[in-house]
Amino acid sequence: MTHCSPDAGSRGSPEGRKLYVVDSINDLHKLSLCPAGSQPLFPPQEELPDTRDPGHGGRGLLLMGLVTVLMVSLALVSFVIFLTVQTGNKMDDVSRRLTAEGKDIDELKKINSMIVKLLNQLDAEQN
């Protein structure tokens, strides 16, 4: 970019250099201190064409898809948590049963050993 000389656009005043106070970039652009053949310090901004199609709700569709995916994920996570809790309860029931059956088996072993001893004593008395 080329910069204009400060005295190029002095607006007809004989003084070579003037200091201009501006409030904004727009005011600076309005002053047009540069002669017609030079490039301005800040080129005008070009507006980009609107590429969105207002007839189609692309963002809305994307948002609805995202919400749907999140809802399905939440449902699946809830189902997994439910199954985990149910499995934990079933495992507790099974372990209680095994503990109770283990006690029953120990009692049956004691009764069996008492019967074997009694039969051995009866067999010994008969001989």
Contacts in CASP RR format, 6 or more apart in sequence:
PFRMAT RR
TARGET T0000
AUTHOR 0000-0000-0000
METHOD contacts of the structure
MODEL  1
MTHCSPDAGSRGSPEGRKLYVVDSINDLHKLSLCPAGSQPLFPPQEELPD
TRDPGHGGRGLLLMGLVTVLMVSLALVSFVIFLTVQTGNKMDDVSRRLTA
EGKDIDELKKINSMIVKLLNQLDAEQN
1 39 0 8 1.000
1 41 0 8 1.000
1 43 0 8 1.000
2 38 0 8 1.000
2 39 0 8 1.000
3 41 0 8 1.000
4 33 0 8 1.000
4 34 0 8 1.000
4 35 0 8 1.000
4 38 0 8 1.000
4 41 0 8 1.000
6 16 0 8 1.000
6 17 0 8 1.000
6 18 0 8 1.000
6 33 0 8 1.000
7 16 0 8 1.000
7 17 0 8 1.000
8 33 0 8 1.000
8 34 0 8 1.000
8 35 0 8 1.000
8 38 0 8 1.000
9 32 0 8 1.000
9 33 0 8 1.000
9 34 0 8 1.000
9 35 0 8 1.000
10 16 0 8 1.000
10 17 0 8 1.000
10 18 0 8 1.000
20 28 0 8 1.000
20 31 0 8 1.000
20 33 0 8 1.000
22 28 0 8 1.000
22 31 0 8 1.000
25 42 0 8 1.000
28 41 0 8 1.000
28 42 0 8 1.000
29 40 0 8 1.000
29 42 0 8 1.000
29 44 0 8 1.000
32 40 0 8 1.000
34 40 0 8 1.000
34 41 0 8 1.000
END
